[in-house]
Amino acid sequence: MHHFTWTVLVLSVTLSVSSGGKVLVFPLDGSHWVNMRVIIEELHSRGHSITVVRASNSWHIKKDSPYYTSHTIEMGPYQDDVVDELASTLLQLRMEGRSFFKDMTLGNSVVERFSEMHRDICTMVATIFEDENLMRSLREAKYDLVLTDPAFGGGVFLARRLQLPMVFNVRWTVHGEAHFAIAPSPLSYVPFPGAELTDKMTFSKRVSNIIAFTISQSMYKKMTDAHYTALCKRFFGPDVDYFSLFQDADIWLMRNDFTFEFPRPTMPNVVYMGGFQCKPARPLPVDLEEFVQSSGEHGVIIMSLGTLFAELPSVITEEIAAAFAQLPQKVIWRYTGAKPSTLGNNTLLVDWMPQNDLLGHAKTKVFVAHGGTNGIQEAIYHGVPILGLPLVFDQPDNLSRMVARGTSKVVDIATLDRAVFVESLKEVLYEPSYRENMQRLSRIHHDQPMKPLDRAIFWIEFVMRNGGAPHLRTQSFRMSWIAYHSIDVILTLLMALLLLLLIMFLAIKKCCSLLFRKKVKSE
């Protein structure tokens, strides 16, 4: 009987693996890899075979993994100072103070740096295409689909070259927020990310929204057009518009949902999986649990500003540490810089923290965060209010959405001092509406028929089973602006109406003329 049980178990595992699909992944490094890895591990657990295309200078994407095999593309040596320089420049711009125009345009040096990143991706793609052995290997592998993050375009071009269905793990494309690439996005009530607006806009705010959209689109195209157009022309011919390749994706797995997003039009191939990376909290390490429990009835504050900004200028950290020292709560702060001189006995500095597990702990009262999408989704999942310290990219806009829902308060790093920071912390700690509103969002997030990760995997497997999802893809992006808005139809109908009115006018005029002549003759 025991032998029979093991035989059945082995056969079931073998059958599940043999029936699995083959997925080619072209990921994006950094924090984007964190959530792509979640999908990869889940696909692997369900018996699918995963191959990852990575650059030799990848920051986080390892060559060897139990969850995937990899193809490594030789690139120049990775330079830590490039990322550090970019982060430093962005942070300096932030500390110089905020303005609408500055937030929309960034700085020339930042735009140039991102342009270089897109150029490097194009170089990597060209290297792949020119490697005949690698391309033969990729074709002979007979993958079912390409899974990629379209914030950079490498995976999109690879899918087109291999003629494979394509699934996006997406919030951003090379032209900005993904909805604006695929779904109707009326700027009258759909706030453009970065403008920090809601779906209820006055006239002046609608003007700001349109200006933000126009400036940002120009900036995105400045960073991307030259590189991707040249690559597209080189390998696909002059008649292929590179961005139409993005819009031709089968499924868009969107890394947000309507607990975060304002109501807006969407499309049938957009699948929302906000919070897919979130999990129930696990027990903390013993030493960390002891520290948390020592907080008593006051509870714990946790602070993390992500991997890119684990260290801040000392003038800022001194003020933050001094503010924490004034509170009765215990504080766990992920920070890798020099120890602030104002650090209180209630504050524990750590190089790394189990953020999800801490957010799920009953004693956690507030999350001090930079406003990255992953952190916000985890805070929503666990119902923990946020004190936001936005720094760069989409972080200010992400937090503005949380402020609009009454779940967060934001502190501007350019004006931060200990008095401002401690008062803001006390407000989020002791004003019950912040926690109540966040817990309401958490209940809404959890109240759905299936888990976001399960939904994402279902649609990936759907594409595998059906060889794509062309029946869900809109043709709207293939239409001209005039045809899309039916301007040609409206003008034709107006001309027809005017012609009809003209004919009627001439007919009436002719009838009147004939009647007048008859009357003159009779007299």
Buried (B, 14 or more C-beta within 10 A) or exposed (E): EEEEEEEEEEEEEEEEEEEBBBBBBBBBBBBBBBBBBBBBBBBBEBBBBBBBBBBEBBEBBEEEBEEBEBBBBEBEEEEEEEBEEBBEBBBEBBBEEBEBEEBBBBBEEBBEBBBBBBBBBBBBBBBBBEBEEBBEEBEEEEBBBBBBBBBBBBBBBBBBBBEBBBBBBBBBBBBBBBBBBBBBBEBEBBBBBBBBBBEEBEEEBBEBBBBBBEBBBEBBBBBBBBBBBBBBEEBBEEEEBBBEBBBBBBBBBBBBBEBBBBEBEBBEBBBBBBBBBBBEBEEBEEEBBEBBEEBEEBBBBBBBBBBBBBBBEEEBBBBBBBBBBBBEBBBBBBBEEEEBEBBBEBBBBBEEBBBBBBBBBEBBBBBBBBBBBBBBBBBBBBBBBBBBBBBBBBBBBBBBBBBBBBBBBBBBBEEBBBEBBBEBBBBBBEEEEBBBBBBBBBEEBBEBEEBBBEBBBEBBBBBBEEEBBEEBBBEEBEEEEEEEEEEEEEEEEEEEEEEEEEEEEEEEEEEEEEEEEEEEEEE
